[in-house]
């Protein structure tokens, strides 16, 4: 990106337009939060409907995550070629259609296949919305902006979970999918109307009409328009494209650290978010109380992501993130010694949500810092995609261990170890100081 333009965006105060872009990215994450966790909300009802075993339910919970991994790995990198905006619009359509189709599935196999389709769209949206929020924020507020947009995930899961509780009490589990698909297609119309293209993409890839599209955004930012596109850096013009860029000189070590930290956190996070509602119900609570516990996990995430972002504005983000990971591990151990009080279970679920969701938000803040504009969507997409591998394995492992007579206490302690490992990995990042800015392509 032009050094002058990038410097202007990085150093000047945030405008209302920039915050509106971040707010729209938050809305995209709200849809994703509900779409991803809809299977957790309906797990007990679906399991009872088809009389599924623990392993079968674990496979069904992992199906959407498998689609998300494929979407992050295979679809998100196309945003570096075609643009962030068109890819997000296409992925919203895919996700909405997959959700609506899930409502009419006639077997667990059909539902699993449609969850994969839904996940493909969600995987592309998450990577690209995260990148856009990062690129439109100033340097000082970048970590906060990314973590704030990630609160949309928890907000969508919380609001969607509350609606799911009502729908499950008045209708059946299919109504939850109809609601999710309808809202997703509604947000598609909103994004088509208001979502801008990435500034970095317009300057790095130079699509047709790039100058006009760039100046349209520049005007909204209150900056002087450009008479012509700035010269393309030689390194940018010659660099090979694709995932292999992530292992170029200077990127190999941070890429591996991003991948390992995403895998470990997603492995622990998706056990907590996917299995807690059902495990609470199995421990003696009602189905609605179990879902309420899941909603509190997400409500805590709203506070946790914002808190992590505020800390990252004052301290190195990787240090704040490591602290959140260790706190999550400790709370999981406390959760399993809970004597059975409903209110205590709810309080612990909320606190676990604060720190576990903060862990994910912190990783979303770190990933865009590692990569330049030309490869940012690919880098973030592959980081999330590798994390989804951990998310896919997580419910499958939990379901198999439950079938092998593991207790809920053993599961929570075991998955807490994943957060301790993630803290060790994140501590190895070399991010200097708070609110570290995005590196430009020329830095690589």
C-alpha positions as CSV (number, residue, x, y, z in Angstrom):
1,X,0.0,0.0,0.0
2,X,1.2,3.6,-0.7
3,X,3.3,4.6,2.3
4,X,1.6,8.0,2.5
5,X,-1.9,6.6,2.4
6,X,-1.0,3.7,4.8
7,X,0.7,6.1,7.2
8,X,-2.4,8.4,7.1
9,X,-4.7,5.6,8.0
10,X,-2.3,4.3,10.7
11,X,-1.6,7.6,12.4
12,X,-4.7,9.7,12.2
13,X,-7.6,9.4,14.6
14,X,-10.3,6.9,13.8
15,X,-13.2,8.3,11.8
16,X,-16.9,7.4,12.1
17,X,-16.6,5.6,8.7
18,X,-13.8,3.4,9.9
19,X,-15.8,2.4,13.0
20,X,-18.8,1.7,10.9
21,X,-16.8,-0.7,8.8
22,X,-15.6,-2.5,11.9
23,X,-19.2,-2.6,13.2
24,X,-20.3,-4.2,9.9
25,X,-17.6,-6.8,10.3
26,X,-19.0,-7.4,13.8
27,X,-22.4,-8.1,12.3
28,X,-20.8,-10.6,9.9
29,X,-19.2,-12.3,12.9
30,X,-22.6,-12.3,14.7
31,X,-24.0,-14.4,11.9
32,X,-21.0,-16.7,12.1
33,X,-21.3,-17.0,15.8
34,X,-24.9,-18.3,15.5
35,X,-24.2,-20.5,12.5
36,X,-21.3,-22.2,14.1
37,X,-22.9,-22.9,17.4
38,X,-26.4,-23.7,16.1
39,X,-25.4,-27.4,16.3
40,X,-24.4,-27.1,19.9
41,X,-27.8,-25.4,20.7
42,X,-29.7,-28.2,19.1
43,X,-27.4,-31.1,20.0
44,X,-29.7,-32.6,22.6
45,X,-32.8,-32.4,20.5
46,X,-31.1,-33.7,17.3
47,X,-29.5,-36.6,19.3
48,X,-32.9,-37.6,20.8
49,X,-34.6,-37.3,17.4
50,X,-32.3,-39.7,15.7
51,X,-31.1,-41.6,18.8
52,X,-27.4,-40.8,18.2
53,X,-24.5,-42.2,20.1
54,X,-21.8,-39.9,21.6
55,X,-19.5,-40.6,18.7
56,X,-22.2,-40.0,16.1
57,X,-23.1,-36.7,17.7
58,X,-19.4,-35.8,17.9
59,X,-19.2,-36.4,14.1
60,X,-22.2,-34.2,13.5
61,X,-20.7,-31.4,15.7
62,X,-17.5,-31.7,13.7
63,X,-19.1,-31.6,10.3
64,X,-19.6,-27.8,10.3
65,X,-16.1,-27.3,11.6
66,X,-14.7,-29.5,8.8
67,X,-16.5,-27.2,6.3
68,X,-15.0,-24.1,8.1
69,X,-11.5,-25.5,7.8
70,X,-12.0,-26.2,4.1
71,X,-13.5,-22.7,3.7
72,X,-10.5,-21.0,5.5
73,X,-7.9,-23.1,3.7
74,X,-9.4,-23.2,0.2
75,X,-11.8,-20.3,-0.2
76,X,-10.4,-17.5,1.9
77,X,-7.1,-17.3,-0.1
78,X,-9.1,-16.3,-3.2
79,X,-9.8,-13.0,-1.4
80,X,-6.2,-12.1,-2.2
81,X,-7.0,-12.6,-5.9
82,X,-10.7,-11.6,-6.3
83,X,-11.2,-9.2,-3.4
84,X,-12.5,-9.4,0.2
85,X,-15.9,-8.0,-0.6
86,X,-17.0,-10.4,-3.4
87,X,-15.8,-13.4,-1.5
88,X,-17.7,-12.4,1.7
89,X,-20.9,-11.9,-0.4
90,X,-20.5,-15.3,-2.0
91,X,-19.8,-17.0,1.4
92,X,-22.8,-15.4,3.0
93,X,-25.0,-16.9,0.2
94,X,-23.4,-20.3,0.7
95,X,-23.8,-20.2,4.5
96,X,-27.5,-19.0,4.3
97,X,-28.5,-21.7,1.8
98,X,-26.7,-24.4,3.9
99,X,-28.5,-23.3,7.0
100,X,-32.0,-23.3,5.4
101,X,-31.2,-26.7,3.8
102,X,-30.3,-28.1,7.2
103,X,-33.8,-27.5,8.4
104,X,-35.2,-30.0,5.9
105,X,-32.6,-32.7,6.4
106,X,-34.1,-36.2,6.7
107,X,-31.2,-38.0,8.3
108,X,-28.1,-37.3,10.4
109,X,-26.0,-37.9,7.2
110,X,-27.9,-35.3,5.3
111,X,-27.6,-32.8,8.2
112,X,-23.8,-33.5,8.4
113,X,-23.4,-32.8,4.6
114,X,-25.3,-29.5,4.9
115,X,-23.3,-28.5,7.9
116,X,-20.2,-28.9,5.8
117,X,-21.7,-26.6,3.2
118,X,-22.6,-24.1,5.8
119,X,-19.1,-24.3,7.2
120,X,-17.5,-23.6,3.8
121,X,-19.2,-20.2,3.8
122,X,-18.5,-19.4,7.5
123,X,-14.8,-20.2,7.0
124,X,-14.4,-17.7,4.2
125,X,-16.4,-15.0,6.0
126,X,-14.4,-15.2,9.3
127,X,-11.0,-14.8,7.6
128,X,-12.0,-12.0,5.3
129,X,-14.0,-9.9,7.9
130,X,-11.1,-10.2,10.3
131,X,-8.7,-8.8,7.6
132,X,-11.0,-5.9,6.6
133,X,-11.4,-4.8,10.3
134,X,-7.7,-4.9,10.7
135,X,-6.9,-3.0,7.5
136,X,-9.4,-0.2,8.2
137,X,-8.3,0.4,11.8
138,X,-5.5,2.9,12.8
139,X,-2.3,1.5,14.3
140,X,-3.2,2.5,17.9
141,X,-6.6,0.9,17.9
142,X,-6.0,-2.1,15.6
143,X,-5.9,-4.8,18.2
144,X,-9.0,-3.3,19.9
145,X,-10.8,-3.1,16.5
146,X,-10.1,-6.7,15.6
147,X,-11.1,-8.0,19.0
148,X,-14.2,-5.8,19.0
149,X,-15.3,-7.2,15.7
150,X,-14.6,-10.7,17.0
151,X,-17.1,-10.0,19.9
152,X,-19.8,-10.3,17.2
153,X,-19.2,-14.0,17.3
154,X,-20.0,-14.1,21.0
155,X,-22.9,-11.6,20.6
156,X,-24.4,-13.6,17.8
157,X,-24.1,-16.8,19.7
158,X,-25.6,-15.2,22.8
159,X,-28.6,-13.6,21.0
160,X,-29.0,-16.6,18.8
161,X,-28.8,-19.0,21.7
162,X,-31.5,-17.1,23.6
163,X,-33.7,-17.2,20.5
164,X,-32.9,-20.9,20.1
165,X,-34.1,-21.6,23.7
166,X,-37.4,-20.0,22.9
167,X,-37.7,-21.8,19.5
168,X,-36.9,-25.1,21.1
169,X,-39.6,-24.6,23.7
170,X,-42.2,-23.7,21.2
171,X,-41.3,-25.6,18.0
172,X,-38.6,-28.2,17.2
173,X,-34.9,-28.0,16.3
174,X,-35.6,-27.4,12.6
175,X,-37.0,-23.9,13.4
176,X,-33.6,-22.9,14.8
177,X,-32.0,-23.6,11.4
178,X,-34.7,-21.8,9.5
179,X,-34.2,-18.7,11.7
180,X,-30.4,-18.8,11.2
181,X,-30.6,-19.2,7.4
182,X,-33.1,-16.4,7.1
183,X,-31.0,-13.9,9.1
184,X,-27.9,-14.9,7.2
185,X,-29.5,-14.1,3.8
186,X,-30.7,-10.8,5.3
187,X,-27.2,-9.8,6.3
188,X,-26.1,-10.7,2.7
189,X,-28.3,-7.8,1.5
190,X,-26.8,-5.5,4.2
191,X,-23.2,-6.4,3.2
192,X,-24.0,-5.9,-0.5
193,X,-25.2,-2.4,0.3
194,X,-22.5,-1.2,2.8
195,X,-19.4,-3.4,2.8
196,X,-16.3,-1.7,1.2
197,X,-13.4,-3.4,-0.5
198,X,-10.0,-3.6,1.1
199,X,-7.7,-0.6,0.5
200,X,-4.7,-2.9,0.5
201,X,-6.3,-5.3,-2.0
202,X,-7.1,-2.4,-4.4
203,X,-3.5,-1.2,-4.4
204,X,-1.8,-4.6,-4.4
205,X,-3.9,-6.4,-7.0
206,X,-5.1,-3.4,-9.1
207,X,-8.5,-4.8,-10.3
208,X,-10.5,-3.0,-13.0
209,X,-11.6,0.4,-11.9
210,X,-9.2,0.3,-8.9
211,X,-8.4,4.0,-8.9
212,X,-12.1,5.0,-8.9
213,X,-13.0,2.5,-6.2
214,X,-10.0,3.5,-4.1
215,X,-10.8,7.2,-4.3
216,X,-14.5,6.4,-3.3
217,X,-13.2,5.0,-0.1
218,X,-10.5,7.6,0.4
219,X,-13.2,10.3,0.3
220,X,-15.2,8.6,3.0
221,X,-12.0,8.6,5.1
222,X,-11.7,12.3,4.6
223,X,-8.3,12.0,2.8
224,X,-7.1,13.7,-0.4
225,X,-8.0,11.7,-3.5
226,X,-5.3,10.1,-5.6
227,X,-4.6,11.3,-9.2
228,X,-3.1,7.9,-10.1
229,X,-2.3,4.6,-8.4
230,X,1.2,4.7,-6.8
231,X,3.9,2.6,-8.4
232,X,3.8,-1.1,-7.5
233,X,6.7,-2.2,-5.4
234,X,9.1,-4.5,-7.3
235,X,9.0,-7.1,-4.5
236,X,5.2,-7.1,-4.7
237,X,5.1,-7.5,-8.4
238,X,7.6,-10.4,-8.5
239,X,6.4,-12.4,-5.4
240,X,4.8,-15.8,-6.1
241,X,1.3,-16.1,-4.9
242,X,-0.4,-18.8,-2.9
243,X,0.1,-20.5,0.5
244,X,3.9,-21.0,-0.1
245,X,4.3,-17.3,0.5
246,X,3.6,-18.0,4.2
247,X,7.0,-19.8,4.4
248,X,9.0,-17.0,2.7
249,X,12.1,-15.6,4.5
250,X,11.0,-13.9,7.7
251,X,7.6,-15.5,7.8
252,X,8.3,-19.2,8.4
253,X,8.7,-19.0,12.2
254,X,5.7,-16.7,12.8
255,X,3.5,-18.7,10.5
256,X,4.3,-22.0,12.4
257,X,3.6,-20.2,15.7
258,X,0.3,-18.9,14.4
259,X,-0.7,-22.3,13.2
260,X,0.2,-24.1,16.4
261,X,-1.4,-21.6,18.7
262,X,-4.6,-21.6,16.6
263,X,-4.7,-25.4,16.6
264,X,-4.3,-25.7,20.4
265,X,-6.8,-23.0,21.3
266,X,-9.4,-24.2,18.8
267,X,-9.0,-27.7,20.2
268,X,-9.9,-26.6,23.7
269,X,-12.4,-23.8,22.7
270,X,-14.7,-26.0,20.6
271,X,-14.9,-28.7,23.2
272,X,-16.1,-26.0,25.7
273,X,-18.5,-24.4,23.3
274,X,-19.8,-27.6,21.6
275,X,-20.2,-30.0,24.5
276,X,-21.0,-27.8,27.6
277,X,-24.7,-27.5,26.9
278,X,-25.1,-31.3,26.5
279,X,-22.8,-32.1,29.4
280,X,-24.7,-29.8,31.7
281,X,-28.0,-31.4,30.6
282,X,-26.5,-34.8,31.2
283,X,-25.4,-33.8,34.7
284,X,-29.0,-33.3,35.8
285,X,-30.0,-29.9,34.4
286,X,-32.8,-29.6,31.9
287,X,-32.1,-29.2,28.2
288,X,-33.1,-25.5,28.4
289,X,-30.7,-25.0,31.4
290,X,-27.9,-26.6,29.5
291,X,-28.5,-24.3,26.5
292,X,-28.6,-21.4,28.9
293,X,-25.2,-22.4,30.2
294,X,-23.9,-22.3,26.6
295,X,-25.4,-18.9,26.1
296,X,-23.6,-17.6,29.2
297,X,-20.3,-18.9,27.7
298,X,-21.0,-16.6,24.7
299,X,-22.2,-13.7,26.8
300,X,-18.9,-13.9,28.7
301,X,-17.1,-13.8,25.4
302,X,-18.4,-10.3,24.6
303,X,-16.7,-9.0,27.7
304,X,-13.6,-11.2,27.2
305,X,-12.8,-10.1,23.7
306,X,-13.3,-6.4,24.5
307,X,-11.1,-6.8,27.7
308,X,-8.3,-8.5,25.7
309,X,-8.4,-5.7,23.1
310,X,-8.1,-3.0,25.8
311,X,-5.2,-4.8,27.4
312,X,-3.5,-5.1,24.0
313,X,-3.7,-1.3,23.6
314,X,-1.4,-1.0,26.6
315,X,0.7,-4.2,26.7
316,X,2.1,-6.6,24.1
317,X,-0.9,-8.6,22.8
318,X,0.9,-12.0,23.0
319,X,1.6,-11.5,26.8
320,X,-2.0,-10.5,27.5
321,X,-3.2,-13.5,25.5
322,X,-1.0,-16.0,27.3
323,X,-2.5,-14.8,30.6
324,X,-6.0,-15.4,29.3
325,X,-5.1,-18.9,28.2
326,X,-3.7,-19.8,31.6
327,X,-6.8,-18.3,33.3
328,X,-9.0,-20.4,31.0
329,X,-7.2,-23.6,32.0
330,X,-7.6,-22.8,35.7
331,X,-11.3,-22.1,35.4
332,X,-11.9,-25.4,33.6
333,X,-10.4,-27.2,36.5
334,X,-12.6,-25.2,39.0
335,X,-15.7,-26.0,36.8
336,X,-15.3,-29.7,37.3
337,X,-15.2,-29.5,41.1
338,X,-18.5,-27.5,41.2
339,X,-20.7,-29.2,43.8
340,X,-23.8,-28.9,41.6
341,X,-25.2,-25.5,42.3
342,X,-27.1,-24.2,39.3
343,X,-26.1,-20.5,39.9
344,X,-22.5,-21.5,40.5
345,X,-22.5,-23.4,37.2
346,X,-23.9,-20.4,35.4
347,X,-21.3,-18.1,37.0
348,X,-18.4,-20.3,36.1
349,X,-19.7,-20.7,32.5
350,X,-19.8,-17.0,32.2
351,X,-16.2,-16.6,33.4
352,X,-14.9,-19.4,31.2
353,X,-16.6,-17.6,28.3
354,X,-14.8,-14.4,29.2
355,X,-11.4,-15.9,29.0
356,X,-11.9,-18.6,26.3
357,X,-13.4,-16.2,23.9
358,X,-10.7,-13.7,24.7
359,X,-8.2,-16.3,23.7
360,X,-9.7,-16.6,20.2
361,X,-10.1,-12.9,19.8
362,X,-6.4,-12.4,20.7
363,X,-5.3,-14.9,18.0
364,X,-7.5,-13.0,15.5
365,X,-5.6,-9.8,16.5
366,X,-2.1,-11.4,16.2
367,X,-2.6,-13.1,12.8
368,X,-3.0,-10.0,10.6
369,X,0.1,-8.4,12.2
370,X,2.3,-11.1,10.8
371,X,1.4,-10.7,7.1
372,X,1.5,-8.0,4.4
373,X,-1.5,-6.9,2.4
374,X,-0.8,-9.1,-0.6
375,X,-1.0,-12.3,1.4
376,X,-2.9,-11.3,4.5
377,X,-6.2,-13.1,3.7
378,X,-4.2,-16.2,2.8
379,X,-2.2,-16.0,6.0
380,X,-5.2,-15.4,8.2
381,X,-7.3,-18.0,6.4
382,X,-4.7,-20.7,6.7
383,X,-4.1,-19.9,10.4
384,X,-7.9,-20.2,11.0
385,X,-8.0,-23.3,8.8
386,X,-5.3,-25.1,10.8
387,X,-7.1,-24.0,13.9
388,X,-10.3,-25.7,12.5
389,X,-8.3,-28.9,12.3
390,X,-8.1,-28.8,16.1
391,X,-11.8,-27.8,16.3
392,X,-12.7,-30.8,14.1
393,X,-10.7,-33.3,16.2
394,X,-12.0,-31.8,19.5
395,X,-15.7,-32.9,19.4
396,X,-14.7,-36.3,17.9
397,X,-12.2,-37.0,20.7
398,X,-14.7,-35.8,23.3
399,X,-17.5,-38.1,21.9
400,X,-15.2,-41.1,21.8
401,X,-13.9,-40.5,25.3
402,X,-17.5,-40.2,26.6
403,X,-18.3,-43.5,24.9
404,X,-15.2,-44.9,26.7
405,X,-16.8,-43.9,30.0
406,X,-14.7,-40.8,30.7
407,X,-16.4,-38.4,33.1
408,X,-17.1,-34.8,32.4
409,X,-14.5,-33.8,35.0
410,X,-11.8,-35.8,33.3
411,X,-12.7,-34.2,30.0
412,X,-12.6,-30.6,31.3
413,X,-9.2,-31.1,33.0
414,X,-7.8,-32.8,29.9
415,X,-8.9,-30.0,27.6
416,X,-7.5,-27.4,30.0
417,X,-4.1,-28.7,29.2
418,X,-4.6,-27.6,25.6
419,X,-4.9,-24.0,26.8
420,X,-1.7,-24.3,28.9
421,X,0.1,-25.6,25.8
422,X,-1.3,-22.7,23.8
423,X,0.0,-20.2,26.4
424,X,3.5,-21.6,26.0
425,X,3.4,-21.3,22.2
426,X,2.0,-17.7,22.2
427,X,4.7,-16.6,24.5
428,X,7.2,-17.4,21.8
429,X,5.8,-14.7,19.4
430,X,8.1,-11.7,18.9
431,X,5.5,-8.9,18.8
432,X,7.1,-5.8,20.2
433,X,4.9,-3.4,22.3
434,X,1.2,-2.7,22.4
435,X,-0.9,-2.0,19.3
436,X,1.8,-3.1,16.9
437,X,1.0,-2.0,13.4
438,X,0.4,-4.1,10.3
439,X,3.6,-4.8,8.4
440,X,3.6,-3.7,4.8
441,X,4.3,-6.0,1.9
442,X,7.7,-4.5,1.4
443,X,8.8,-5.6,4.9
444,X,8.8,-9.2,3.7
